[in-house]
């Protein structure tokens, strides 16, 4: 699976970063950076949690 970000929709709340800190982070400007866009195994659970907690639905998972 691949994590996709709708950048214009992202408001930088950071809940996704809390759910998946090994996969993504907010940079110094509050912009979300996807560090590991391709996920599987244990990372897939964290990616699903990040997608679920986004209050503006800026993240989604897509099949490769």
Secondary structure, DSSP 8 states (H G I E B T S, - for coil): -EEEE-TTT-----HHHHH-TTTEEE-TTS-EEES--B--HHHHHHHHHHHHH-TT--EEEE--
